[in-house]
Amino acid sequence: MSTGYPCKHFSIGLPTAAEDQSLTALLQHVTQTLGEHDSISMDDLITISFGTEIGSDAITRGSFTVVFADPESRRTE
């Protein structure tokens, strides 16, 4: 038997039109994007994953997906 765990997630990648699709550019973009939004508590962080995908233009692009607990959805038992 398993129970659900309330969480949220989002992914951050570089815009398709970005000339520099390097990992360094992606990490800088992730840092800047996260700095512009509400911070996620380390206590709520579940996982961060990295993936790549080849676009229709044959350029490989990366993105980070962040999964975190949703404190507002936690059930009290």
Summary of the structure (lengths in Angstrom):
residues: 77
radius of gyration: 15.5
end to end distance: 17.6
largest distance: 50.8
contacts: 147
relative contact order: 0.29
helix: 21%
strand: 35%
